Amino acid sequence: MNALQKQDRDVDVIVPSGTHVELSGGVLRGDLVNEVPVIPATERQRTVRVHGHSVLGDVTVRLTEET
């Protein structure tokens, strides 16, 4: 299996900066990963709740890449 095939099974959720993320759910073979830094309640612009499930692969939440 090559790297491209592995990536095809992953779920990536991309959010803008200033977003508070609540991640829950479960995976059989993989991980739930929240790569978004914690935002203090007074500075939150929005909240995104992700309830993700996967049998094979990861569910990852990350920030958009700013240019």
Contacts in CASP RR format, 6 or more apart in sequence:
PFRMAT RR
TARGET T0000
AUTHOR 0000-0000-0000
METHOD contacts of the structure
MODEL  1
MNALQKQDRDVDVIVPSGTHVELSGGVLRGDLVNEVPVIPATERQRTVRV
HGHSVLGDVTVRLTEET
6 57 0 8 1.000
9 54 0 8 1.000
9 56 0 8 1.000
9 57 0 8 1.000
10 54 0 8 1.000
10 57 0 8 1.000
10 58 0 8 1.000
10 59 0 8 1.000
10 60 0 8 1.000
11 52 0 8 1.000
11 54 0 8 1.000
11 57 0 8 1.000
11 58 0 8 1.000
11 59 0 8 1.000
11 60 0 8 1.000
12 60 0 8 1.000
12 61 0 8 1.000
12 62 0 8 1.000
13 48 0 8 1.000
13 50 0 8 1.000
13 59 0 8 1.000
13 60 0 8 1.000
13 61 0 8 1.000
13 62 0 8 1.000
14 61 0 8 1.000
14 62 0 8 1.000
14 63 0 8 1.000
14 64 0 8 1.000
15 21 0 8 1.000
15 36 0 8 1.000
15 48 0 8 1.000
15 61 0 8 1.000
15 62 0 8 1.000
15 63 0 8 1.000
15 64 0 8 1.000
16 63 0 8 1.000
16 64 0 8 1.000
17 63 0 8 1.000
17 64 0 8 1.000
17 66 0 8 1.000
18 39 0 8 1.000
18 43 0 8 1.000
18 44 0 8 1.000
18 45 0 8 1.000
18 46 0 8 1.000
19 36 0 8 1.000
19 39 0 8 1.000
19 44 0 8 1.000
19 45 0 8 1.000
19 46 0 8 1.000
19 47 0 8 1.000
19 48 0 8 1.000
19 63 0 8 1.000
20 38 0 8 1.000
20 39 0 8 1.000
20 41 0 8 1.000
20 44 0 8 1.000
20 46 0 8 1.000
20 47 0 8 1.000
20 48 0 8 1.000
21 34 0 8 1.000
21 36 0 8 1.000
21 47 0 8 1.000
21 48 0 8 1.000
21 49 0 8 1.000
21 50 0 8 1.000
21 61 0 8 1.000
22 47 0 8 1.000
22 48 0 8 1.000
22 49 0 8 1.000
22 50 0 8 1.000
23 32 0 8 1.000
23 33 0 8 1.000
23 34 0 8 1.000
23 50 0 8 1.000
23 52 0 8 1.000
23 59 0 8 1.000
23 61 0 8 1.000
24 32 0 8 1.000
24 49 0 8 1.000
24 50 0 8 1.000
24 51 0 8 1.000
24 52 0 8 1.000
25 32 0 8 1.000
25 51 0 8 1.000
25 52 0 8 1.000
25 53 0 8 1.000
25 59 0 8 1.000
26 32 0 8 1.000
26 52 0 8 1.000
26 53 0 8 1.000
26 54 0 8 1.000
26 59 0 8 1.000
27 53 0 8 1.000
27 54 0 8 1.000
27 55 0 8 1.000
27 57 0 8 1.000
27 58 0 8 1.000
27 59 0 8 1.000
28 54 0 8 1.000
28 55 0 8 1.000
28 56 0 8 1.000
29 55 0 8 1.000
29 56 0 8 1.000
29 57 0 8 1.000
30 54 0 8 1.000
30 56 0 8 1.000
30 57 0 8 1.000
30 58 0 8 1.000
31 57 0 8 1.000
31 58 0 8 1.000
31 59 0 8 1.000
31 60 0 8 1.000
32 52 0 8 1.000
32 58 0 8 1.000
32 59 0 8 1.000
33 58 0 8 1.000
33 59 0 8 1.000
33 60 0 8 1.000
33 61 0 8 1.000
34 60 0 8 1.000
34 61 0 8 1.000
35 60 0 8 1.000
35 61 0 8 1.000
35 62 0 8 1.000
35 63 0 8 1.000
36 61 0 8 1.000
36 62 0 8 1.000
36 63 0 8 1.000
48 61 0 8 1.000
50 59 0 8 1.000
50 61 0 8 1.000
52 59 0 8 1.000
53 59 0 8 1.000
END
